[in-house]
Amino acid sequence: GGETYKGISRRFNPSWGGWDKIDEVKKANPRKRKFDNIFDQDDALQQGVKLFYKQFYWDRFWGDDIPVQEIGEELFDTGVNLGVRRVVRFLQEGLNLLNRNKKNYVDIVEDGLFGKNTLKALNAYLKIDDVSVLLKVMNIFQGMHYIEYMRKNPVQEKYARGWLKRVKL
C-alpha cells in the first residue's frame, strides 16, 4: 500500500534515491495532481528505476546468467510481485519435480536462494526438456500461492483477477 512510482513502494523502499526527485517536483507544483509526464522525461529518474530493479531483483537471481529469456522474465515479473526468494523457490521446486526422480540431475535445496546449484540444475534441465513445461510448473505454483493467500485472508479476494492475470498457463 501507499505511494508507488513504477512499482517502487515508498513504504518498503523509503531510501530509494528517486523519492528526492519526486518530492522536489511535487513541492514545485503543489496544485498539480498527475506528474507522470514530468517524471517520464527525467532521464536520471528513469535510470534510477532501471538500476533499482536490476539491483534488487534481476541480479538477485543472476538474471544475466539465465540462458533462456522466458525464465528470466518469469523470475523477474513474479519476483517483483511476490518476492525474489519465493519465485526462486518456485523454480527450485519445479526443477526438482521435473528431474525424473534424480535421473536427469540431482535435487537442489529449495531455499529460495539462487546460486550455482540452481543454475547448474536449470542448465541441465534445459538441455533435455522443454522450457514451457518448467514455466507452466512455476506459474502453477504462483497461482496456488494466490489461492492459498486468499483462502487464509478472504478480504484479499478483491485482487484475484489482477493476480491471476499474471499466471500464464
Chimera marker file (.cmm) of the C-alpha trace (Angstrom):
<marker_set name="trace">
<marker id="1" x="0.000" y="0.000" z="0.000" r="1" g="1" b="0" radius="0.5"/>
<marker id="2" x="0.832" y="3.626" z="-0.205" r="1" g="1" b="0" radius="0.5"/>
<marker id="3" x="2.676" y="5.696" z="-2.763" r="1" g="1" b="0" radius="0.5"/>
<marker id="4" x="4.492" y="3.946" z="-5.576" r="1" g="1" b="0" radius="0.5"/>
<marker id="5" x="6.397" y="5.014" z="-8.647" r="1" g="1" b="0" radius="0.5"/>
<marker id="6" x="6.883" y="2.489" z="-11.466" r="1" g="1" b="0" radius="0.5"/>
<marker id="7" x="6.072" y="-0.211" z="-8.912" r="1" g="1" b="0" radius="0.5"/>
<marker id="8" x="8.606" y="1.005" z="-6.340" r="1" g="1" b="0" radius="0.5"/>
<marker id="9" x="6.863" y="1.390" z="-2.992" r="1" g="1" b="0" radius="0.5"/>
<marker id="10" x="7.847" y="4.329" z="-0.822" r="1" g="1" b="0" radius="0.5"/>
<marker id="11" x="6.757" y="2.357" z="2.235" r="1" g="1" b="0" radius="0.5"/>
<marker id="12" x="9.068" y="-0.573" z="1.520" r="1" g="1" b="0" radius="0.5"/>
<marker id="13" x="11.865" y="1.383" z="-0.195" r="1" g="1" b="0" radius="0.5"/>
<marker id="14" x="11.994" y="4.742" z="1.597" r="1" g="1" b="0" radius="0.5"/>
<marker id="15" x="15.709" y="5.242" z="0.911" r="1" g="1" b="0" radius="0.5"/>
<marker id="16" x="15.413" y="4.859" z="-2.881" r="1" g="1" b="0" radius="0.5"/>
<marker id="17" x="17.096" y="7.920" z="-4.399" r="1" g="1" b="0" radius="0.5"/>
<marker id="18" x="14.232" y="8.662" z="-6.784" r="1" g="1" b="0" radius="0.5"/>
<marker id="19" x="11.968" y="9.829" z="-3.960" r="1" g="1" b="0" radius="0.5"/>
<marker id="20" x="14.037" y="13.008" z="-3.560" r="1" g="1" b="0" radius="0.5"/>
<marker id="21" x="13.387" y="13.984" z="-7.195" r="1" g="1" b="0" radius="0.5"/>
<marker id="22" x="9.692" y="13.067" z="-6.946" r="1" g="1" b="0" radius="0.5"/>
<marker id="23" x="9.270" y="15.124" z="-3.773" r="1" g="1" b="0" radius="0.5"/>
<marker id="24" x="11.087" y="18.063" z="-5.381" r="1" g="1" b="0" radius="0.5"/>
<marker id="25" x="8.753" y="18.053" z="-8.414" r="1" g="1" b="0" radius="0.5"/>
<marker id="26" x="5.646" y="17.723" z="-6.243" r="1" g="1" b="0" radius="0.5"/>
<marker id="27" x="6.738" y="20.576" z="-3.996" r="1" g="1" b="0" radius="0.5"/>
<marker id="28" x="7.385" y="22.817" z="-7.016" r="1" g="1" b="0" radius="0.5"/>
<marker id="29" x="3.912" y="22.009" z="-8.418" r="1" g="1" b="0" radius="0.5"/>
<marker id="30" x="1.573" y="21.854" z="-5.391" r="1" g="1" b="0" radius="0.5"/>
<marker id="31" x="-1.641" y="22.135" z="-7.438" r="1" g="1" b="0" radius="0.5"/>
<marker id="32" x="-0.746" y="19.505" z="-9.985" r="1" g="1" b="0" radius="0.5"/>
<marker id="33" x="-2.171" y="16.016" z="-9.440" r="1" g="1" b="0" radius="0.5"/>
<marker id="34" x="-0.547" y="13.964" z="-12.206" r="1" g="1" b="0" radius="0.5"/>
<marker id="35" x="3.192" y="14.010" z="-12.670" r="1" g="1" b="0" radius="0.5"/>
<marker id="36" x="3.879" y="11.014" z="-14.922" r="1" g="1" b="0" radius="0.5"/>
<marker id="37" x="4.764" y="13.100" z="-17.981" r="1" g="1" b="0" radius="0.5"/>
<marker id="38" x="7.256" y="15.147" z="-15.936" r="1" g="1" b="0" radius="0.5"/>
<marker id="39" x="8.785" y="12.079" z="-14.303" r="1" g="1" b="0" radius="0.5"/>
<marker id="40" x="8.930" y="10.104" z="-17.556" r="1" g="1" b="0" radius="0.5"/>
<marker id="41" x="11.019" y="12.861" z="-19.170" r="1" g="1" b="0" radius="0.5"/>
<marker id="42" x="13.579" y="12.811" z="-16.356" r="1" g="1" b="0" radius="0.5"/>
<marker id="43" x="16.389" y="10.582" z="-17.647" r="1" g="1" b="0" radius="0.5"/>
<marker id="44" x="18.139" y="10.366" z="-14.277" r="1" g="1" b="0" radius="0.5"/>
<marker id="45" x="14.924" y="9.249" z="-12.578" r="1" g="1" b="0" radius="0.5"/>
<marker id="46" x="14.279" y="6.622" z="-15.261" r="1" g="1" b="0" radius="0.5"/>
<marker id="47" x="17.853" y="5.332" z="-14.938" r="1" g="1" b="0" radius="0.5"/>
<marker id="48" x="17.301" y="5.153" z="-11.177" r="1" g="1" b="0" radius="0.5"/>
<marker id="49" x="14.226" y="2.979" z="-11.735" r="1" g="1" b="0" radius="0.5"/>
<marker id="50" x="16.168" y="0.618" z="-14.011" r="1" g="1" b="0" radius="0.5"/>
<marker id="51" x="19.057" y="0.420" z="-11.565" r="1" g="1" b="0" radius="0.5"/>
<marker id="52" x="16.674" y="-0.295" z="-8.676" r="1" g="1" b="0" radius="0.5"/>
<marker id="53" x="15.060" y="-3.236" z="-10.471" r="1" g="1" b="0" radius="0.5"/>
<marker id="54" x="18.377" y="-4.585" z="-11.684" r="1" g="1" b="0" radius="0.5"/>
<marker id="55" x="19.996" y="-4.399" z="-8.248" r="1" g="1" b="0" radius="0.5"/>
<marker id="56" x="17.128" y="-5.637" z="-6.101" r="1" g="1" b="0" radius="0.5"/>
<marker id="57" x="15.525" y="-8.137" z="-8.470" r="1" g="1" b="0" radius="0.5"/>
<marker id="58" x="17.389" y="-9.120" z="-11.661" r="1" g="1" b="0" radius="0.5"/>
<marker id="59" x="20.806" y="-9.516" z="-10.043" r="1" g="1" b="0" radius="0.5"/>
<marker id="60" x="19.452" y="-11.462" z="-7.062" r="1" g="1" b="0" radius="0.5"/>
<marker id="61" x="18.555" y="-14.386" z="-9.343" r="1" g="1" b="0" radius="0.5"/>
<marker id="62" x="21.581" y="-13.947" z="-11.618" r="1" g="1" b="0" radius="0.5"/>
<marker id="63" x="19.396" y="-12.703" z="-14.460" r="1" g="1" b="0" radius="0.5"/>
<marker id="64" x="22.322" y="-12.141" z="-16.804" r="1" g="1" b="0" radius="0.5"/>
<marker id="65" x="23.282" y="-15.826" z="-16.445" r="1" g="1" b="0" radius="0.5"/>
<marker id="66" x="19.817" y="-17.268" z="-17.128" r="1" g="1" b="0" radius="0.5"/>
<marker id="67" x="20.178" y="-18.959" z="-20.541" r="1" g="1" b="0" radius="0.5"/>
<marker id="68" x="16.522" y="-18.622" z="-21.602" r="1" g="1" b="0" radius="0.5"/>
<marker id="69" x="14.881" y="-15.198" z="-21.670" r="1" g="1" b="0" radius="0.5"/>
<marker id="70" x="11.396" y="-16.506" z="-20.766" r="1" g="1" b="0" radius="0.5"/>
<marker id="71" x="12.716" y="-17.946" z="-17.487" r="1" g="1" b="0" radius="0.5"/>
<marker id="72" x="14.437" y="-14.660" z="-16.655" r="1" g="1" b="0" radius="0.5"/>
<marker id="73" x="11.274" y="-12.710" z="-17.425" r="1" g="1" b="0" radius="0.5"/>
<marker id="74" x="9.139" y="-15.049" z="-15.298" r="1" g="1" b="0" radius="0.5"/>
<marker id="75" x="11.553" y="-14.793" z="-12.376" r="1" g="1" b="0" radius="0.5"/>
<marker id="76" x="11.606" y="-11.014" z="-12.715" r="1" g="1" b="0" radius="0.5"/>
<marker id="77" x="7.860" y="-10.427" z="-13.054" r="1" g="1" b="0" radius="0.5"/>
<marker id="78" x="6.861" y="-12.844" z="-10.309" r="1" g="1" b="0" radius="0.5"/>
<marker id="79" x="9.775" y="-11.733" z="-8.136" r="1" g="1" b="0" radius="0.5"/>
<marker id="80" x="8.614" y="-8.119" z="-8.258" r="1" g="1" b="0" radius="0.5"/>
<marker id="81" x="5.082" y="-9.224" z="-7.354" r="1" g="1" b="0" radius="0.5"/>
<marker id="82" x="5.805" y="-11.914" z="-4.744" r="1" g="1" b="0" radius="0.5"/>
<marker id="83" x="9.459" y="-11.506" z="-3.792" r="1" g="1" b="0" radius="0.5"/>
<marker id="84" x="12.627" y="-12.970" z="-5.251" r="1" g="1" b="0" radius="0.5"/>
<marker id="85" x="13.051" y="-15.747" z="-2.676" r="1" g="1" b="0" radius="0.5"/>
<marker id="86" x="9.543" y="-17.039" z="-3.286" r="1" g="1" b="0" radius="0.5"/>
<marker id="87" x="9.888" y="-17.147" z="-7.086" r="1" g="1" b="0" radius="0.5"/>
<marker id="88" x="13.329" y="-18.758" z="-6.872" r="1" g="1" b="0" radius="0.5"/>
<marker id="89" x="11.744" y="-21.383" z="-4.619" r="1" g="1" b="0" radius="0.5"/>
<marker id="90" x="9.086" y="-21.944" z="-7.316" r="1" g="1" b="0" radius="0.5"/>
<marker id="91" x="11.916" y="-22.506" z="-9.813" r="1" g="1" b="0" radius="0.5"/>
<marker id="92" x="13.790" y="-24.839" z="-7.460" r="1" g="1" b="0" radius="0.5"/>
<marker id="93" x="10.665" y="-26.859" z="-6.659" r="1" g="1" b="0" radius="0.5"/>
<marker id="94" x="9.841" y="-27.084" z="-10.354" r="1" g="1" b="0" radius="0.5"/>
<marker id="95" x="13.327" y="-28.280" z="-11.232" r="1" g="1" b="0" radius="0.5"/>
<marker id="96" x="13.156" y="-30.940" z="-8.511" r="1" g="1" b="0" radius="0.5"/>
<marker id="97" x="9.731" y="-32.117" z="-9.660" r="1" g="1" b="0" radius="0.5"/>
<marker id="98" x="10.877" y="-32.387" z="-13.272" r="1" g="1" b="0" radius="0.5"/>
<marker id="99" x="14.201" y="-34.189" z="-12.799" r="1" g="1" b="0" radius="0.5"/>
<marker id="100" x="12.632" y="-37.657" z="-13.234" r="1" g="1" b="0" radius="0.5"/>
<marker id="101" x="13.408" y="-38.774" z="-9.684" r="1" g="1" b="0" radius="0.5"/>
<marker id="102" x="17.009" y="-37.532" z="-9.864" r="1" g="1" b="0" radius="0.5"/>
<marker id="103" x="17.751" y="-39.376" z="-13.126" r="1" g="1" b="0" radius="0.5"/>
<marker id="104" x="18.399" y="-36.187" z="-15.090" r="1" g="1" b="0" radius="0.5"/>
<marker id="105" x="20.162" y="-34.225" z="-12.322" r="1" g="1" b="0" radius="0.5"/>
<marker id="106" x="20.278" y="-34.222" z="-8.537" r="1" g="1" b="0" radius="0.5"/>
<marker id="107" x="17.695" y="-32.472" z="-6.388" r="1" g="1" b="0" radius="0.5"/>
<marker id="108" x="18.646" y="-28.998" z="-5.235" r="1" g="1" b="0" radius="0.5"/>
<marker id="109" x="17.900" y="-27.269" z="-1.954" r="1" g="1" b="0" radius="0.5"/>
<marker id="110" x="14.601" y="-25.359" z="-2.110" r="1" g="1" b="0" radius="0.5"/>
<marker id="111" x="15.750" y="-22.370" z="-0.071" r="1" g="1" b="0" radius="0.5"/>
<marker id="112" x="14.810" y="-19.520" z="-2.399" r="1" g="1" b="0" radius="0.5"/>
<marker id="113" x="18.446" y="-18.503" z="-2.854" r="1" g="1" b="0" radius="0.5"/>
<marker id="114" x="19.680" y="-18.552" z="-6.428" r="1" g="1" b="0" radius="0.5"/>
<marker id="115" x="23.189" y="-19.945" z="-6.625" r="1" g="1" b="0" radius="0.5"/>
<marker id="116" x="25.466" y="-22.182" z="-8.645" r="1" g="1" b="0" radius="0.5"/>
<marker id="117" x="23.492" y="-25.368" z="-7.881" r="1" g="1" b="0" radius="0.5"/>
<marker id="118" x="20.224" y="-23.826" z="-9.036" r="1" g="1" b="0" radius="0.5"/>
<marker id="119" x="21.876" y="-22.562" z="-12.220" r="1" g="1" b="0" radius="0.5"/>
<marker id="120" x="23.502" y="-25.964" z="-12.813" r="1" g="1" b="0" radius="0.5"/>
<marker id="121" x="20.148" y="-27.748" z="-12.407" r="1" g="1" b="0" radius="0.5"/>
<marker id="122" x="18.432" y="-25.218" z="-14.679" r="1" g="1" b="0" radius="0.5"/>
<marker id="123" x="21.070" y="-25.693" z="-17.374" r="1" g="1" b="0" radius="0.5"/>
<marker id="124" x="20.780" y="-29.491" z="-17.073" r="1" g="1" b="0" radius="0.5"/>
<marker id="125" x="17.008" y="-29.270" z="-17.366" r="1" g="1" b="0" radius="0.5"/>
<marker id="126" x="17.150" y="-27.013" z="-20.420" r="1" g="1" b="0" radius="0.5"/>
<marker id="127" x="19.491" y="-29.409" z="-22.250" r="1" g="1" b="0" radius="0.5"/>
<marker id="128" x="16.940" y="-32.220" z="-22.147" r="1" g="1" b="0" radius="0.5"/>
<marker id="129" x="13.487" y="-30.748" z="-21.628" r="1" g="1" b="0" radius="0.5"/>
<marker id="130" x="11.071" y="-28.127" z="-22.895" r="1" g="1" b="0" radius="0.5"/>
<marker id="131" x="11.204" y="-24.742" z="-21.181" r="1" g="1" b="0" radius="0.5"/>
<marker id="132" x="7.416" y="-24.423" z="-21.478" r="1" g="1" b="0" radius="0.5"/>
<marker id="133" x="6.893" y="-27.280" z="-19.006" r="1" g="1" b="0" radius="0.5"/>
<marker id="134" x="9.065" y="-25.614" z="-16.360" r="1" g="1" b="0" radius="0.5"/>
<marker id="135" x="7.322" y="-22.285" z="-16.943" r="1" g="1" b="0" radius="0.5"/>
<marker id="136" x="3.955" y="-23.978" z="-16.541" r="1" g="1" b="0" radius="0.5"/>
<marker id="137" x="5.001" y="-25.518" z="-13.206" r="1" g="1" b="0" radius="0.5"/>
<marker id="138" x="6.301" y="-22.150" z="-11.971" r="1" g="1" b="0" radius="0.5"/>
<marker id="139" x="3.019" y="-20.489" z="-12.933" r="1" g="1" b="0" radius="0.5"/>
<marker id="140" x="1.017" y="-23.234" z="-11.211" r="1" g="1" b="0" radius="0.5"/>
<marker id="141" x="2.984" y="-22.550" z="-8.012" r="1" g="1" b="0" radius="0.5"/>
<marker id="142" x="2.303" y="-18.833" z="-8.455" r="1" g="1" b="0" radius="0.5"/>
<marker id="143" x="-1.432" y="-19.442" z="-8.889" r="1" g="1" b="0" radius="0.5"/>
<marker id="144" x="-1.506" y="-21.764" z="-5.879" r="1" g="1" b="0" radius="0.5"/>
<marker id="145" x="0.188" y="-19.070" z="-3.808" r="1" g="1" b="0" radius="0.5"/>
<marker id="146" x="-2.549" y="-16.572" z="-4.661" r="1" g="1" b="0" radius="0.5"/>
<marker id="147" x="-5.308" y="-19.117" z="-3.975" r="1" g="1" b="0" radius="0.5"/>
<marker id="148" x="-3.843" y="-20.139" z="-0.607" r="1" g="1" b="0" radius="0.5"/>
<marker id="149" x="-3.349" y="-16.491" z="0.335" r="1" g="1" b="0" radius="0.5"/>
<marker id="150" x="-6.980" y="-15.663" z="-0.455" r="1" g="1" b="0" radius="0.5"/>
<marker id="151" x="-8.210" y="-18.712" z="1.460" r="1" g="1" b="0" radius="0.5"/>
<marker id="152" x="-6.309" y="-17.556" z="4.543" r="1" g="1" b="0" radius="0.5"/>
<marker id="153" x="-7.376" y="-13.940" z="4.094" r="1" g="1" b="0" radius="0.5"/>
<marker id="154" x="-10.668" y="-13.705" z="2.140" r="1" g="1" b="0" radius="0.5"/>
<marker id="155" x="-10.603" y="-9.898" z="2.093" r="1" g="1" b="0" radius="0.5"/>
<marker id="156" x="-7.776" y="-10.258" z="-0.453" r="1" g="1" b="0" radius="0.5"/>
<marker id="157" x="-10.167" y="-11.804" z="-2.990" r="1" g="1" b="0" radius="0.5"/>
<marker id="158" x="-10.684" y="-8.327" z="-4.407" r="1" g="1" b="0" radius="0.5"/>
<marker id="159" x="-7.245" y="-8.695" z="-6.031" r="1" g="1" b="0" radius="0.5"/>
<marker id="160" x="-7.927" y="-12.155" z="-7.520" r="1" g="1" b="0" radius="0.5"/>
<marker id="161" x="-8.465" y="-11.095" z="-11.119" r="1" g="1" b="0" radius="0.5"/>
<marker id="162" x="-5.394" y="-8.907" z="-11.265" r="1" g="1" b="0" radius="0.5"/>
<marker id="163" x="-3.194" y="-11.536" z="-9.642" r="1" g="1" b="0" radius="0.5"/>
<marker id="164" x="-4.497" y="-14.374" z="-11.781" r="1" g="1" b="0" radius="0.5"/>
<marker id="165" x="-3.856" y="-12.392" z="-14.970" r="1" g="1" b="0" radius="0.5"/>
<marker id="166" x="-0.170" y="-12.809" z="-14.104" r="1" g="1" b="0" radius="0.5"/>
<marker id="167" x="-0.488" y="-16.616" z="-14.171" r="1" g="1" b="0" radius="0.5"/>
<marker id="168" x="0.192" y="-17.872" z="-17.684" r="1" g="1" b="0" radius="0.5"/>
<marker id="169" x="-0.865" y="-21.449" z="-18.415" r="1" g="1" b="0" radius="0.5"/>
<link id1="1" id2="2" r="1" g="1" b="0" radius="0.2"/>
<link id1="2" id2="3" r="1" g="1" b="0" radius="0.2"/>
<link id1="3" id2="4" r="1" g="1" b="0" radius="0.2"/>
<link id1="4" id2="5" r="1" g="1" b="0" radius="0.2"/>
<link id1="5" id2="6" r="1" g="1" b="0" radius="0.2"/>
<link id1="6" id2="7" r="1" g="1" b="0" radius="0.2"/>
<link id1="7" id2="8" r="1" g="1" b="0" radius="0.2"/>
<link id1="8" id2="9" r="1" g="1" b="0" radius="0.2"/>
<link id1="9" id2="10" r="1" g="1" b="0" radius="0.2"/>
<link id1="10" id2="11" r="1" g="1" b="0" radius="0.2"/>
<link id1="11" id2="12" r="1" g="1" b="0" radius="0.2"/>
<link id1="12" id2="13" r="1" g="1" b="0" radius="0.2"/>
<link id1="13" id2="14" r="1" g="1" b="0" radius="0.2"/>
<link id1="14" id2="15" r="1" g="1" b="0" radius="0.2"/>
<link id1="15" id2="16" r="1" g="1" b="0" radius="0.2"/>
<link id1="16" id2="17" r="1" g="1" b="0" radius="0.2"/>
<link id1="17" id2="18" r="1" g="1" b="0" radius="0.2"/>
<link id1="18" id2="19" r="1" g="1" b="0" radius="0.2"/>
<link id1="19" id2="20" r="1" g="1" b="0" radius="0.2"/>
<link id1="20" id2="21" r="1" g="1" b="0" radius="0.2"/>
<link id1="21" id2="22" r="1" g="1" b="0" radius="0.2"/>
<link id1="22" id2="23" r="1" g="1" b="0" radius="0.2"/>
<link id1="23" id2="24" r="1" g="1" b="0" radius="0.2"/>
<link id1="24" id2="25" r="1" g="1" b="0" radius="0.2"/>
<link id1="25" id2="26" r="1" g="1" b="0" radius="0.2"/>
<link id1="26" id2="27" r="1" g="1" b="0" radius="0.2"/>
<link id1="27" id2="28" r="1" g="1" b="0" radius="0.2"/>
<link id1="28" id2="29" r="1" g="1" b="0" radius="0.2"/>
<link id1="29" id2="30" r="1" g="1" b="0" radius="0.2"/>
<link id1="30" id2="31" r="1" g="1" b="0" radius="0.2"/>
<link id1="31" id2="32" r="1" g="1" b="0" radius="0.2"/>
<link id1="32" id2="33" r="1" g="1" b="0" radius="0.2"/>
<link id1="33" id2="34" r="1" g="1" b="0" radius="0.2"/>
<link id1="34" id2="35" r="1" g="1" b="0" radius="0.2"/>
<link id1="35" id2="36" r="1" g="1" b="0" radius="0.2"/>
<link id1="36" id2="37" r="1" g="1" b="0" radius="0.2"/>
<link id1="37" id2="38" r="1" g="1" b="0" radius="0.2"/>
<link id1="38" id2="39" r="1" g="1" b="0" radius="0.2"/>
<link id1="39" id2="40" r="1" g="1" b="0" radius="0.2"/>
<link id1="40" id2="41" r="1" g="1" b="0" radius="0.2"/>
<link id1="41" id2="42" r="1" g="1" b="0" radius="0.2"/>
<link id1="42" id2="43" r="1" g="1" b="0" radius="0.2"/>
<link id1="43" id2="44" r="1" g="1" b="0" radius="0.2"/>
<link id1="44" id2="45" r="1" g="1" b="0" radius="0.2"/>
<link id1="45" id2="46" r="1" g="1" b="0" radius="0.2"/>
<link id1="46" id2="47" r="1" g="1" b="0" radius="0.2"/>
<link id1="47" id2="48" r="1" g="1" b="0" radius="0.2"/>
<link id1="48" id2="49" r="1" g="1" b="0" radius="0.2"/>
<link id1="49" id2="50" r="1" g="1" b="0" radius="0.2"/>
<link id1="50" id2="51" r="1" g="1" b="0" radius="0.2"/>
<link id1="51" id2="52" r="1" g="1" b="0" radius="0.2"/>
<link id1="52" id2="53" r="1" g="1" b="0" radius="0.2"/>
<link id1="53" id2="54" r="1" g="1" b="0" radius="0.2"/>
<link id1="54" id2="55" r="1" g="1" b="0" radius="0.2"/>
<link id1="55" id2="56" r="1" g="1" b="0" radius="0.2"/>
<link id1="56" id2="57" r="1" g="1" b="0" radius="0.2"/>
<link id1="57" id2="58" r="1" g="1" b="0" radius="0.2"/>
<link id1="58" id2="59" r="1" g="1" b="0" radius="0.2"/>
<link id1="59" id2="60" r="1" g="1" b="0" radius="0.2"/>
<link id1="60" id2="61" r="1" g="1" b="0" radius="0.2"/>
<link id1="61" id2="62" r="1" g="1" b="0" radius="0.2"/>
<link id1="62" id2="63" r="1" g="1" b="0" radius="0.2"/>
<link id1="63" id2="64" r="1" g="1" b="0" radius="0.2"/>
<link id1="64" id2="65" r="1" g="1" b="0" radius="0.2"/>
<link id1="65" id2="66" r="1" g="1" b="0" radius="0.2"/>
<link id1="66" id2="67" r="1" g="1" b="0" radius="0.2"/>
<link id1="67" id2="68" r="1" g="1" b="0" radius="0.2"/>
<link id1="68" id2="69" r="1" g="1" b="0" radius="0.2"/>
<link id1="69" id2="70" r="1" g="1" b="0" radius="0.2"/>
<link id1="70" id2="71" r="1" g="1" b="0" radius="0.2"/>
<link id1="71" id2="72" r="1" g="1" b="0" radius="0.2"/>
<link id1="72" id2="73" r="1" g="1" b="0" radius="0.2"/>
<link id1="73" id2="74" r="1" g="1" b="0" radius="0.2"/>
<link id1="74" id2="75" r="1" g="1" b="0" radius="0.2"/>
<link id1="75" id2="76" r="1" g="1" b="0" radius="0.2"/>
<link id1="76" id2="77" r="1" g="1" b="0" radius="0.2"/>
<link id1="77" id2="78" r="1" g="1" b="0" radius="0.2"/>
<link id1="78" id2="79" r="1" g="1" b="0" radius="0.2"/>
<link id1="79" id2="80" r="1" g="1" b="0" radius="0.2"/>
<link id1="80" id2="81" r="1" g="1" b="0" radius="0.2"/>
<link id1="81" id2="82" r="1" g="1" b="0" radius="0.2"/>
<link id1="82" id2="83" r="1" g="1" b="0" radius="0.2"/>
<link id1="83" id2="84" r="1" g="1" b="0" radius="0.2"/>
<link id1="84" id2="85" r="1" g="1" b="0" radius="0.2"/>
<link id1="85" id2="86" r="1" g="1" b="0" radius="0.2"/>
<link id1="86" id2="87" r="1" g="1" b="0" radius="0.2"/>
<link id1="87" id2="88" r="1" g="1" b="0" radius="0.2"/>
<link id1="88" id2="89" r="1" g="1" b="0" radius="0.2"/>
<link id1="89" id2="90" r="1" g="1" b="0" radius="0.2"/>
<link id1="90" id2="91" r="1" g="1" b="0" radius="0.2"/>
<link id1="91" id2="92" r="1" g="1" b="0" radius="0.2"/>
<link id1="92" id2="93" r="1" g="1" b="0" radius="0.2"/>
<link id1="93" id2="94" r="1" g="1" b="0" radius="0.2"/>
<link id1="94" id2="95" r="1" g="1" b="0" radius="0.2"/>
<link id1="95" id2="96" r="1" g="1" b="0" radius="0.2"/>
<link id1="96" id2="97" r="1" g="1" b="0" radius="0.2"/>
<link id1="97" id2="98" r="1" g="1" b="0" radius="0.2"/>
<link id1="98" id2="99" r="1" g="1" b="0" radius="0.2"/>
<link id1="99" id2="100" r="1" g="1" b="0" radius="0.2"/>
<link id1="100" id2="101" r="1" g="1" b="0" radius="0.2"/>
<link id1="101" id2="102" r="1" g="1" b="0" radius="0.2"/>
<link id1="102" id2="103" r="1" g="1" b="0" radius="0.2"/>
<link id1="103" id2="104" r="1" g="1" b="0" radius="0.2"/>
<link id1="104" id2="105" r="1" g="1" b="0" radius="0.2"/>
<link id1="105" id2="106" r="1" g="1" b="0" radius="0.2"/>
<link id1="106" id2="107" r="1" g="1" b="0" radius="0.2"/>
<link id1="107" id2="108" r="1" g="1" b="0" radius="0.2"/>
<link id1="108" id2="109" r="1" g="1" b="0" radius="0.2"/>
<link id1="109" id2="110" r="1" g="1" b="0" radius="0.2"/>
<link id1="110" id2="111" r="1" g="1" b="0" radius="0.2"/>
<link id1="111" id2="112" r="1" g="1" b="0" radius="0.2"/>
<link id1="112" id2="113" r="1" g="1" b="0" radius="0.2"/>
<link id1="113" id2="114" r="1" g="1" b="0" radius="0.2"/>
<link id1="114" id2="115" r="1" g="1" b="0" radius="0.2"/>
<link id1="115" id2="116" r="1" g="1" b="0" radius="0.2"/>
<link id1="116" id2="117" r="1" g="1" b="0" radius="0.2"/>
<link id1="117" id2="118" r="1" g="1" b="0" radius="0.2"/>
<link id1="118" id2="119" r="1" g="1" b="0" radius="0.2"/>
<link id1="119" id2="120" r="1" g="1" b="0" radius="0.2"/>
<link id1="120" id2="121" r="1" g="1" b="0" radius="0.2"/>
<link id1="121" id2="122" r="1" g="1" b="0" radius="0.2"/>
<link id1="122" id2="123" r="1" g="1" b="0" radius="0.2"/>
<link id1="123" id2="124" r="1" g="1" b="0" radius="0.2"/>
<link id1="124" id2="125" r="1" g="1" b="0" radius="0.2"/>
<link id1="125" id2="126" r="1" g="1" b="0" radius="0.2"/>
<link id1="126" id2="127" r="1" g="1" b="0" radius="0.2"/>
<link id1="127" id2="128" r="1" g="1" b="0" radius="0.2"/>
<link id1="128" id2="129" r="1" g="1" b="0" radius="0.2"/>
<link id1="129" id2="130" r="1" g="1" b="0" radius="0.2"/>
<link id1="130" id2="131" r="1" g="1" b="0" radius="0.2"/>
<link id1="131" id2="132" r="1" g="1" b="0" radius="0.2"/>
<link id1="132" id2="133" r="1" g="1" b="0" radius="0.2"/>
<link id1="133" id2="134" r="1" g="1" b="0" radius="0.2"/>
<link id1="134" id2="135" r="1" g="1" b="0" radius="0.2"/>
<link id1="135" id2="136" r="1" g="1" b="0" radius="0.2"/>
<link id1="136" id2="137" r="1" g="1" b="0" radius="0.2"/>
<link id1="137" id2="138" r="1" g="1" b="0" radius="0.2"/>
<link id1="138" id2="139" r="1" g="1" b="0" radius="0.2"/>
<link id1="139" id2="140" r="1" g="1" b="0" radius="0.2"/>
<link id1="140" id2="141" r="1" g="1" b="0" radius="0.2"/>
<link id1="141" id2="142" r="1" g="1" b="0" radius="0.2"/>
<link id1="142" id2="143" r="1" g="1" b="0" radius="0.2"/>
<link id1="143" id2="144" r="1" g="1" b="0" radius="0.2"/>
<link id1="144" id2="145" r="1" g="1" b="0" radius="0.2"/>
<link id1="145" id2="146" r="1" g="1" b="0" radius="0.2"/>
<link id1="146" id2="147" r="1" g="1" b="0" radius="0.2"/>
<link id1="147" id2="148" r="1" g="1" b="0" radius="0.2"/>
<link id1="148" id2="149" r="1" g="1" b="0" radius="0.2"/>
<link id1="149" id2="150" r="1" g="1" b="0" radius="0.2"/>
<link id1="150" id2="151" r="1" g="1" b="0" radius="0.2"/>
<link id1="151" id2="152" r="1" g="1" b="0" radius="0.2"/>
<link id1="152" id2="153" r="1" g="1" b="0" radius="0.2"/>
<link id1="153" id2="154" r="1" g="1" b="0" radius="0.2"/>
<link id1="154" id2="155" r="1" g="1" b="0" radius="0.2"/>
<link id1="155" id2="156" r="1" g="1" b="0" radius="0.2"/>
<link id1="156" id2="157" r="1" g="1" b="0" radius="0.2"/>
<link id1="157" id2="158" r="1" g="1" b="0" radius="0.2"/>
<link id1="158" id2="159" r="1" g="1" b="0" radius="0.2"/>
<link id1="159" id2="160" r="1" g="1" b="0" radius="0.2"/>
<link id1="160" id2="161" r="1" g="1" b="0" radius="0.2"/>
<link id1="161" id2="162" r="1" g="1" b="0" radius="0.2"/>
<link id1="162" id2="163" r="1" g="1" b="0" radius="0.2"/>
<link id1="163" id2="164" r="1" g="1" b="0" radius="0.2"/>
<link id1="164" id2="165" r="1" g="1" b="0" radius="0.2"/>
<link id1="165" id2="166" r="1" g="1" b="0" radius="0.2"/>
<link id1="166" id2="167" r="1" g="1" b="0" radius="0.2"/>
<link id1="167" id2="168" r="1" g="1" b="0" radius="0.2"/>
<link id1="168" id2="169" r="1" g="1" b="0" radius="0.2"/>
</marker_set>
